[in-house]
Amino acid sequence: MAVIRYEVRPIGWVESPLVDREAAPKQGDEGAPEAWLVFDERVRPGLADLAAGTEVIVLTWLDRARRDVLAVHPRGNLDNPVQGVFSTRSPDRPNPIGLHTVQIVAIEGTRMRVRDLEAIDGTPVLDVKPVLGRIAER
């Protein structure tokens, strides 16, 4: 199988008081402080219909993660049996894409204040998507 490369460009970054990966909560609802998503001016029109109180999914590039990890002790707890990385939320994985469900607190121009984001300061933001209800089976 030929290796195909794809280019992903960040649309912004995280501004957070979380600066140490080891000290950050494992999930956003486990004590993450409010943080800012700071977007590049070129994507300003994409923020148009978002508002405080809305839940969104933020995709990030976990740029300080290891990309050679395929098995982990879940939550970094050595008492947990080793699992394949794709059955965990570990940031260490071949393509370290972070998936975060957050609530918008405020929007000021190209800055979005959110709660429940465990990403550390400087993490690149790749995309923002709406939270949708369950899609009924057809």
N, C-alpha and C positions, 0 to 999 in steps of 0.2 A: 504494500500500500504506500503510495507516494505521500509525503508530508506536505500538506497545504498550509500556508501561513495566512493568518488574518490579521488585519490591523485594527486595533481598538484605540480610540482616542478619548482621554478623559474629557468630561464636560465641566468639571469643577473639582473641588477638594473639600475635605472635612476640616473644620476648625473646632477642636475639642480640647477640654482640659485633660483628657486622657492622652498621655504621652508614652506610657510604658505598656507594651503588649502584655506582659506578665501580670500587671496590676489591673488591667481592664476586665470588666465582667465578661463572662462567656457568652451571655445573651443580653440584649438591650433592656429587657424587663427585669434584669437582676441588679439594678442599681446604677445604670448608666446615667451620667449627667446630661443635661440639655447640651446640644451642640449646634453649630451652624454648618450648613452646606453652602459653599460659596461657588456660584456658577460663573462660567466664562460668559462675557457679554454676548457672544455670538449665539447663545442658546436662550437668551431672554424671552423671545416669543413663545418658547415651549413651556414657560412657567405660567402663562397667561390665565389659565382656568383653575389654578390651584389656590386653596384658601386655608387659613388657620382652622384647625379642627379636623382636617381631612387626613385619612390614613393613606400612606403611599409605600411602595416598595422601592428601596434604594439599592441599586447594584453598585458595588465598589470593586476596585482591584486591590486585593490585600497584598500590597507591594513589599511588605516585609515578611511574608510567609515563605516557607520552604516549598519548592516545587517538585522535590524528589520523594515525597512521602506518599506511600500507598496504604499504610496500616498505622493505626494509632490506638492508644488507650483513650477511650472517650473521656472528654473533659479534662484530659491530662492527668487523670487519676490512675496510678499504677495498679490499684486494686480492681479496676475494671478490665475485663478481658480485651485483648487486642481485637479490633474490628477493621474491616476494609474502610478506607477513608470515605468512599462514596456513600456509606451508610451512616455517616456522622456529619456534624456541622464544623468539623475542624477547619481552621483557616489554611492549614498546610495541606496542599493537594496540587496535582499537576497544573491546573488552571485556577489560581486562587481568586475566584470571583466571590465576593461577599454578597449576601442577600439579607436585607434588613427591613423589617416592617416597622415604620416609624409614624408618629403623629406630628403633623405640622403645627407648630406653636405660633409662628409669625412669618410673614414674608416682607422683606424690605428690599425692593429692587431685585438684584440678583443674589440676595442672601436669604436663605430659608432656615429658620430656627426649628429644630426638631427635638422630640424626646424619644427615648428608648433606642439610641444609636450607640452601639458598643465599639464602633470603629475608632481607631486612634488618630490623633492630630496628623494632618497631612495626607491621609488616605485619599487616593484619587476616586472621584465619583464617575461612574460610567453611564448611568441611566437612572431615570425615575419612572415608575409605572404606577397606575392606579391599583388599589386593592379591589378585586372584583369578587362578587359572591360566587358560590359554587355553580359551575356550569352543569345544567341538567343533562343526563344521558339521553341520547336520541335513539 
